[in-house]
Amino acid sequence: MSTGELRRVAVIGAGNMGHQISLCCVLAGLETACVDVSEEQLQKAEAFMKKYLPERVAKGRLSEESAQEAARLLRFTADLEAGAREADFVIEAVTEKLSLKKDLFRRLDQICPPQTVLATNSSFFVSSLLAGETGRPERVCNMHFFNPALVMKCVEVVKGPHTAAGTADLAIRLAQKMGKKPVLLHKEIYGFLVNRILRRIMDEALYLLDTGVASAEDIDSAVVNALGHPMGPFTLMDLTGIDLSYHVAMERYRESGDPAQKPSPTVVEKYARGEWGRKKGRGFYTYEEK
Ligand SMILES: NC(=O)c1ccc[n+]([C@@H]2O[C@H](COP(=O)([O-])OP(=O)(O)OC[C@H]3O[C@@H](n4cnc5c(N)ncnc54)[C@H](O)[C@@H]3O)[C@@H](O)[C@H]2O)c1
């Protein structure tokens, strides 16, 4: 399938990532269904779209016509079948739980036309863990966006041993159509490229906090002002979700059996308290209700 023939996308999950990936798709001119099991999440996603598009117009970044066209192309639904049955390309962005994703890939395989590509935005699970749930492993790959998806240019496309070259190529071209700068990983590796590098920084930042060497604020300040990163590791964890940091570390631990891979004591404590970062109003920092 050429990028020109690719017209309809379904984004499954309207959370942190899904609602913005959906907007990236419609801004690239693709008819998009944003699907979530939670009506509340769908309403939030729609409210975001209604605020975001006029703001872009007001800033002169988007024409009125393009904003209207983007809004027309996007629909929100809790009905997976209605959202995915005509999709040429599916981007799965549901909660980071393998059993949930496996079940979803099984259902998508039944719902979608045989040529539809099924991509996962998972930060941790390689697509070979999901490809076997489908009758189309050659059309399954990772397509990993960064948060916030509307802003971040990088998209990691990971080709598993089962992924056809054409599938990875289509994912790359789809990302380019969205104005992204995709990178291709020729083989599967846990954490892909960026998060493997980032993990070293996060682990060290948590170690420095847990051992009382410095505060979260000072560690963030040092990383921003000495290393030139746009934000510090704790601000970033609040943005991406401390629940996600917890699940990723637990999965790493389950996978390796190495206790050193367990989430740090601070992450465990914050996870248990429900202080998951921005989305809960409290994480390493406190956030006021918007
Ligand atoms: N948060 C990040 O910074 C980030 C970055 C890159 C990739 N990811 C990946 O993106 C995925 C989603 O992460 P998130 O941060 O957006 O999570 P989130 O918790 O904000 O959103 C997940 C959404 O999935 C929905 N959902 C759960 N089960 C569903 C189902 N069966 N069908 C439809 N919707 C369902 C939930 O209702 C929720 O709205 C994860 O795989 C994560 O690893 C996250």
PDBQT file of the ligand as one rigid body, heavy atoms in Angstrom, charges set to zero:
ROOT
HETATM    1  N1  LIG A 301       2.883   8.207  28.268  1.00  0.00    +0.000 N 
HETATM    2  C1  LIG A 301       3.942   8.271  27.480  1.00  0.00    +0.000 C 
HETATM    3  O1  LIG A 301       4.805   9.145  27.619  1.00  0.00    +0.000 OA
HETATM    4  C2  LIG A 301       4.138   7.273  26.386  1.00  0.00    +0.000 A 
HETATM    5  C3  LIG A 301       5.079   7.539  25.375  1.00  0.00    +0.000 A 
HETATM    6  C4  LIG A 301       5.205   6.646  24.305  1.00  0.00    +0.000 A 
HETATM    7  C5  LIG A 301       4.437   5.496  24.286  1.00  0.00    +0.000 A 
HETATM    8  N2  LIG A 301       3.549   5.239  25.293  1.00  0.00    +0.000 N 
HETATM    9  C6  LIG A 301       2.749   4.028  25.209  1.00  0.00    +0.000 C 
HETATM   10  O2  LIG A 301       1.451   4.387  24.778  1.00  0.00    +0.000 OA
HETATM   11  C7  LIG A 301       0.492   3.501  25.337  1.00  0.00    +0.000 C 
HETATM   12  C8  LIG A 301      -0.552   4.332  26.061  1.00  0.00    +0.000 C 
HETATM   13  O3  LIG A 301       0.071   5.087  27.067  1.00  0.00    +0.000 OA
HETATM   14  P1  LIG A 301      -0.656   6.373  27.683  1.00  0.00    +0.000 P 
HETATM   15  O4  LIG A 301       0.361   7.075  28.486  1.00  0.00    +0.000 OA
HETATM   16  O5  LIG A 301      -1.392   7.096  26.610  1.00  0.00    +0.000 OA
HETATM   17  O6  LIG A 301      -1.717   5.666  28.657  1.00  0.00    +0.000 OA
HETATM   18  P2  LIG A 301      -3.023   6.286  29.314  1.00  0.00    +0.000 P 
HETATM   19  O7  LIG A 301      -3.257   5.513  30.551  1.00  0.00    +0.000 OA
HETATM   20  O8  LIG A 301      -2.956   7.770  29.378  1.00  0.00    +0.000 OA
HETATM   21  O9  LIG A 301      -4.155   5.896  28.232  1.00  0.00    +0.000 OA
HETATM   22  C9  LIG A 301      -4.488   4.582  27.931  1.00  0.00    +0.000 C 
HETATM   23  C10 LIG A 301      -5.915   4.579  27.428  1.00  0.00    +0.000 C 
HETATM   24  O10 LIG A 301      -6.235   3.266  26.965  1.00  0.00    +0.000 OA
HETATM   25  C11 LIG A 301      -7.602   3.064  27.236  1.00  0.00    +0.000 C 
HETATM   26  N3  LIG A 301      -7.898   1.654  27.107  1.00  0.00    +0.000 N 
HETATM   27  C12 LIG A 301      -7.618   0.652  27.974  1.00  0.00    +0.000 A 
HETATM   28  N4  LIG A 301      -8.059  -0.517  27.479  1.00  0.00    +0.000 NA
HETATM   29  C13 LIG A 301      -8.605  -0.251  26.281  1.00  0.00    +0.000 A 
HETATM   30  C14 LIG A 301      -9.221  -1.054  25.268  1.00  0.00    +0.000 A 
HETATM   31  N5  LIG A 301      -9.333  -2.367  25.382  1.00  0.00    +0.000 N 
HETATM   32  N6  LIG A 301      -9.689  -0.443  24.153  1.00  0.00    +0.000 NA
HETATM   33  C15 LIG A 301      -9.602   0.902  24.009  1.00  0.00    +0.000 A 
HETATM   34  N7  LIG A 301      -9.024   1.704  24.928  1.00  0.00    +0.000 NA
HETATM   35  C16 LIG A 301      -8.527   1.131  26.040  1.00  0.00    +0.000 A 
HETATM   36  C17 LIG A 301      -7.797   3.660  28.608  1.00  0.00    +0.000 C 
HETATM   37  O11 LIG A 301      -9.162   3.928  28.887  1.00  0.00    +0.000 OA
HETATM   38  C18 LIG A 301      -6.932   4.922  28.513  1.00  0.00    +0.000 C 
HETATM   39  O12 LIG A 301      -7.691   6.044  28.112  1.00  0.00    +0.000 OA
HETATM   40  C19 LIG A 301       1.261   2.546  26.244  1.00  0.00    +0.000 C 
HETATM   41  O13 LIG A 301       1.525   1.361  25.543  1.00  0.00    +0.000 OA
HETATM   42  C20 LIG A 301       2.550   3.294  26.520  1.00  0.00    +0.000 C 
HETATM   43  O14 LIG A 301       3.623   2.418  26.740  1.00  0.00    +0.000 OA
HETATM   44  C21 LIG A 301       3.365   6.111  26.322  1.00  0.00    +0.000 A 
ENDROOT
TORSDOF 0
